[in-house]
Amino acid sequence: MFRIQISSFKDPLLFLYILSVIYSDFKLKPKHLLLLLPWTTSILLLVPNFFLVSKTEQFEFLSNYAETFEGQFITVMNRIIEILYIIAELYYLFRYRKLLLENYTSKEAFYNYHWVKQLIIFILIGQLLTFVKGFIRDSGDFSIDFVNVFRIILLLFGLFFSFWLVFKALLSPKLFRGITVDLRLSKEMISDRQTEFTNQIESIKSYMLTEEPYLDPSLTVKSLSEKIDMPHRDLSILINQELGQHFFDFINEYRIEKAMSILKDPSKKKHTVLEILYEVGFNSKSSFNTAFKKHTGKTPTTYRKS
């Protein structure tokens, strides 16, 4: 019985692990003890009719566990909690992507996001297989041999998942470089100063055109805010809320405009597309081609020819 209840730890532990991968400075806090509440509730619920009764009554209770009020309540509660954890994991995943788009332009910053996304997909597959296994086992419509085959499939998936975790960590040293816990989405921040947004926007655009900070492939919203001497949160609000763009798209627009001017320049016709993309601040040919086609509707080569 104790072993059955301990299995409920897997969901909060996976959730905390995902948070620790997303946030580079994540730390366990007293509030995280609340995640033990469902397990504590299960144990307390089982005290009167299981833990405090005789061995004979315990055996009888365990053999009819699925039909007891406690068993049914705990099963339903764990299913609901499992769904809530899935929703929470997906929420933090999508929020993570938005934070990256609002604060970074380098493709390397997204490596960790793709890792977390793959991790959550594998977790969902594992949970689905576990649910199917439980349904097959409890329905009584399938032979024990079929149930055992499905158990082997689930164990093989678990083995594959374990190897994937290890090799992903060994072969991808750029992973596990998450963001800070205090990083907020622009819509979550409220500017303390009542400023004239129009003047600030014009000032930022002027700086972008004259100083060309976007040529730095590792430019972030924080480093740009330091260059123009503006609070990080104000700059984030201006770009993401007032201009209605992610920082990622805002910077890439300037990079594409610069690339377009080089591609149109007859004196630079010997410059290859690869040379140009590095010159304007991109560090990946695929991301450059995607951004260029999104902005112009053409590939860089087709644009140069036209």
Disulfide bonds with the S-S distance in Angstrom:
none
